[in-house]
């Protein structure tokens, strides 16, 4: 085997990972345009000032915890620790679903505060931004479900293909995690 070809191949990004990163870049641009519109609309006046419900901060902590747990699941997978890999994958997935539950609770808290989706533009933006993010998290939960199906439906074996699949899941999950932290900070400090 020619080592030059092998070394060159190792330095290239996997096409699936590249495609995912390109998709994440387009999602990031969409949220950049939303936050830009938020800034412009805020400057126009008629803006209702309100505090973000505490549950949104809890949701951020849940999302970060999920990301960390899933990362350790991946490390356990790579190290061949099947039991820990599966346990952490379950916990990380449950935390992902819990994030969506806390988002819903946050929307209910907004509603109870008199901040409605069809009311003042400030509230509409919060619902739209957090709701669109939640939709992307749903996509991440779908990938976590597939990861669980692979974890429990296939014989445990560490292969390059399975590592790549898990890396794709992690990259996307870390992306929506970091995105939520950014969006929450933006909505608090803007």
C-alpha positions as CSV (number, residue, x, y, z in Angstrom):
1,X,0.0,0.0,0.0
2,X,1.3,3.5,-0.9
3,X,1.7,5.5,2.3
4,X,1.5,8.8,0.5
5,X,-2.0,8.1,-0.7
6,X,-3.0,6.9,2.8
7,X,-1.6,10.0,4.4
8,X,-3.3,12.3,2.0
9,X,-6.6,10.6,2.5
10,X,-6.3,11.0,6.3
11,X,-5.8,14.8,5.9
12,X,-9.1,15.2,4.0
13,X,-12.4,15.8,5.7
14,X,-15.0,13.1,5.2
15,X,-17.6,14.2,2.6
16,X,-20.5,13.6,4.9
17,X,-18.9,15.8,7.6
18,X,-18.2,18.5,5.0
19,X,-21.9,18.3,3.8
20,X,-23.1,18.6,7.4
21,X,-20.8,21.6,8.1
22,X,-22.1,23.3,5.0
23,X,-25.7,22.6,6.2
24,X,-24.8,24.0,9.6
25,X,-23.3,27.1,7.9
26,X,-26.6,27.7,6.1
27,X,-28.6,27.3,9.3
28,X,-26.2,29.7,11.0
29,X,-26.8,32.3,8.2
30,X,-30.6,31.9,8.6
31,X,-30.3,32.7,12.3
32,X,-27.9,35.5,11.6
33,X,-30.6,37.0,9.3
34,X,-33.2,36.6,12.0
35,X,-31.1,38.2,14.7
36,X,-30.2,41.0,12.3
37,X,-33.9,41.6,11.6
38,X,-34.5,41.5,15.4
39,X,-31.9,44.3,15.8
40,X,-33.4,46.4,13.0
41,X,-37.0,46.0,14.3
42,X,-35.9,46.7,17.9
43,X,-34.4,50.0,16.7
44,X,-37.7,51.0,15.0
45,X,-39.5,51.4,18.4
46,X,-42.7,50.0,19.8
47,X,-40.8,47.3,21.5
48,X,-42.1,45.5,24.6
49,X,-39.3,45.0,27.2
50,X,-39.5,41.9,29.3
51,X,-37.3,39.4,31.1
52,X,-36.6,36.0,29.6
53,X,-38.3,33.3,31.7
54,X,-35.9,31.4,34.0
55,X,-36.8,28.1,32.3
56,X,-34.9,29.2,29.2
57,X,-31.7,29.3,31.3
58,X,-32.5,25.9,32.6
59,X,-33.0,24.7,29.0
60,X,-29.5,26.0,28.2
61,X,-28.0,24.0,31.0
62,X,-30.0,20.9,29.9
63,X,-28.7,21.3,26.4
64,X,-25.1,21.7,27.5
65,X,-25.4,18.7,29.8
66,X,-26.8,16.7,26.9
67,X,-23.9,17.7,24.7
68,X,-21.3,16.7,27.3
69,X,-23.0,13.4,28.0
70,X,-23.2,12.5,24.3
71,X,-19.5,13.5,23.9
72,X,-18.6,11.0,26.6
73,X,-20.8,8.4,25.0
74,X,-18.8,8.8,21.8
75,X,-15.5,8.5,23.7
76,X,-16.9,5.3,25.4
77,X,-17.9,4.0,22.0
78,X,-14.4,4.6,20.6
79,X,-12.8,3.0,23.6
80,X,-15.0,-0.1,23.2
81,X,-16.9,0.4,26.4
82,X,-20.3,-0.8,25.2
83,X,-22.2,-0.5,28.4
84,X,-21.1,3.1,29.2
85,X,-21.6,4.1,25.5
86,X,-25.2,2.9,25.5
87,X,-26.0,4.3,29.0
88,X,-24.7,7.7,28.1
89,X,-26.4,7.7,24.7
90,X,-29.8,7.1,26.5
91,X,-29.1,9.8,29.1
92,X,-28.0,12.3,26.4
93,X,-31.1,11.6,24.3
94,X,-33.4,12.0,27.3
95,X,-31.8,15.3,28.0
96,X,-32.4,16.3,24.4
97,X,-36.1,15.6,24.8
98,X,-36.1,17.4,28.1
99,X,-34.7,20.5,26.3
100,X,-37.8,20.6,24.1
101,X,-40.0,20.2,27.2
102,X,-38.3,23.2,28.8
103,X,-38.7,25.2,25.7
104,X,-42.4,24.5,25.7
105,X,-42.5,25.5,29.4
106,X,-40.7,28.7,28.5
107,X,-43.3,29.5,25.8
108,X,-46.0,28.9,28.4
109,X,-44.2,31.3,30.9
110,X,-44.0,33.9,28.1
111,X,-47.7,33.5,27.5
112,X,-48.5,33.8,31.3
113,X,-46.4,37.1,31.3
114,X,-48.6,38.5,28.5
115,X,-46.0,38.0,25.8
116,X,-47.8,36.4,22.9
117,X,-46.7,35.1,19.5
118,X,-49.1,37.4,17.7
119,X,-48.6,40.4,20.0
120,X,-45.7,42.9,20.1
121,X,-42.9,42.2,17.7
122,X,-40.5,41.6,20.6
123,X,-42.4,38.5,21.7
124,X,-43.0,37.4,18.2
125,X,-39.2,37.3,17.6
126,X,-38.6,35.3,20.7
127,X,-41.2,32.7,19.8
128,X,-40.0,32.6,16.2
129,X,-36.3,32.3,17.0
130,X,-36.7,29.8,19.9
131,X,-39.3,27.8,17.9
132,X,-37.1,27.6,14.8
133,X,-34.3,26.4,17.0
134,X,-36.5,23.8,18.6
135,X,-37.4,22.5,15.1
136,X,-33.7,22.0,14.5
137,X,-33.3,20.3,17.8
138,X,-36.1,17.9,16.7
139,X,-33.9,17.0,13.7
140,X,-31.1,16.3,16.2
141,X,-33.4,14.1,18.2
142,X,-34.3,12.2,15.1
143,X,-30.5,11.5,14.6
144,X,-30.3,10.5,18.3
145,X,-33.1,8.0,17.8
146,X,-31.2,6.5,14.8
147,X,-28.1,6.4,17.0
148,X,-30.1,4.5,19.6
149,X,-31.4,2.1,17.0
150,X,-27.9,1.4,15.8
151,X,-26.6,1.1,19.4
152,X,-29.3,-1.5,20.4
153,X,-30.2,-3.0,17.1
154,X,-26.7,-3.8,15.7
155,X,-24.0,-6.0,17.2
156,X,-21.5,-3.8,19.1
157,X,-18.5,-3.2,16.9
158,X,-16.3,-0.1,16.5
159,X,-15.9,0.6,12.8
160,X,-14.9,3.7,10.9
161,X,-18.4,3.9,9.4
162,X,-20.1,3.8,12.8
163,X,-17.6,6.4,14.2
164,X,-18.3,8.7,11.4
165,X,-22.1,8.3,11.9
166,X,-21.7,9.1,15.6
167,X,-19.4,12.1,14.7
168,X,-22.1,13.5,12.5
169,X,-24.6,13.2,15.3
170,X,-22.2,14.9,17.7
171,X,-21.2,17.7,15.4
172,X,-24.9,18.6,14.7
173,X,-25.8,18.3,18.4
174,X,-22.9,20.5,19.5
175,X,-23.9,22.9,16.8
176,X,-27.5,23.3,18.0
177,X,-26.2,23.5,21.6
178,X,-23.8,26.4,20.8
179,X,-26.5,28.0,18.6
180,X,-29.0,28.0,21.5
181,X,-26.4,29.6,23.9
182,X,-25.7,32.3,21.3
183,X,-29.5,32.9,20.7
184,X,-30.3,33.1,24.4
185,X,-27.4,35.5,25.1
186,X,-28.5,37.6,22.1
187,X,-32.1,37.8,23.3
188,X,-31.0,38.7,26.8
189,X,-28.4,41.3,26.0
190,X,-30.0,42.9,22.9
